[in-house]
Amino acid sequence: MTIDSYLHILQTCSKTKHKIYKDYNFVDFKSFGILEGQDQILINILLRHLIIKYQDEDQSFIKSKHQKYLETETSIFKGVYKSYQQTLIKAQKTYLAFTRFVQIWKQTRPHYNDTDLTLNPITTQSHIKIYQNKKLYVFTLFDLINIIEKSLCNCDNYFVDPLVIKNPYNNMEFTHAQLYNMYFKIKLSSYVMPELFHGYFKSNFDMHIFSTEYESQIRNNYIHNKIYKTNNKVLFQDIKTMIFFITHGNYKMDKKIVDMKDLPEFIKIMRPYYYLYMYGYEYVHGLEKTNKCHKMLKHKISELFYLNPYFGRIKMKREPITRKFRKYIDLEHPEFTINEIKNCHIYNSILNYNIFNTVDEDEDEDNEYDDEMNIEYEL
C-alpha cells in the first residue's frame, strides 16, 4: 500500500469528487469537489492543505497528518474538528483493513524458495516470510541471523564499514518495515538476539548513527567471526603469516599441514595465539587491551616454542604393530585457552625468553631422528 492509496481512501471518506495525490500539480487545481455544506468545504480545504504541506516540506506523511490533526483543534477550523476527526478515523481503519488484506494475500503466494541457503529443505518452524519485488522469500532464522551479522560487522582492513542488510537472492535492501519484522521475530524466538542488530534497532536502522555509536562493538564482532568462523584452511594461512611475522621468518610452518587430518586440532591449539595477534597487532593501537595482548602473545609464543621447538612440524612415526611409518603433526603444547586470556585481568611479569633463540638453527637435527629409542623423522 502506497501513500497515494491512503490519500485515495482519505478523500473517498471525505466524499471528495476531484481527488488529488502527493504529486498533484496544484497550479492546475480548480475544484474542491462536492460542496455539500460549509463543514464539508472546510474538511476538503484541510485535506488539501495537508497534502500541500507534505509536498512542500518533503517530510513523512504520518508526521504531517498528526501535526495537522493537532493544529485543527486550536485553529479557526475548531468548529469542524469532530467531523475532521471522524473522517481521519474512518480513513485510517479502512486503510489498515486493506493493508492487512494485502499482507495476507502476499503471505499466501507461492514461495520463491523452499530451501535454506545451504540448500536444505526448510522444515523448521523458526522461519520468516518476506515479500519483496513481487516474490515471497522464506528464510530460516539461523540463516537470517548470519546474514545480519555478516553485514553489520563488516570491516575494510579493520576499519568499520557496516553494510546495509540485503536479500541474498536478489541483492535488494530490506526495508525498515521488513527489518522491524525480523527484529521482533527473532526476539520472540528461542534464538539469542544479535547484539549488533539490537544496536541497529536502537539506532532506528540509521547506518550512520549505528556505525558511529557501535564502532568498537562492530570491530570486536568482526574479529570474533574471523577467529571462530573462518574456514580452517584460510585460518591456517593467517596463522602461518602470524608466526612468520612474529619470528621475523626464523620459524616457518610447513604448508603440508593444511592437507593433514590433524588440521582442526592444530587450529584449536593456535586459536588463542591468533586471538592475541588480532587484538595485539590488528586492533586499535594505544589501548590497554592492545598493549596487554601484544606482550602476552610474545610471552606465550615463546613459551610454546621453548617447550616444543618442533611444534607444528610434520613427522614420521612407526606404528608399534605393523611397523609401518605414518605422518603426524607434532602438537605437544602448553595448556592455553582464550578463557585464560579473558580472565587475565592483571598481566604478570613477562618471562625473559628470546623468541628468536627458541630454535637453534645450528643444531644438527639428524641426531634426534637417528635415536633408536624414539624413532621420529621430520619431513
Beta strands, then each sheet from edge to edge (+ up, - down):
strand 1: 127-132
strand 2: 135-140
strand 3: 155-156
strand 4: 159-160
strand 5: 314-318
strand 6: 325-329
strand 7: 376-378
sheet 1: 1+ 2-
sheet 2: 3+ 4-
sheet 3: 6+ 5- 7+
end
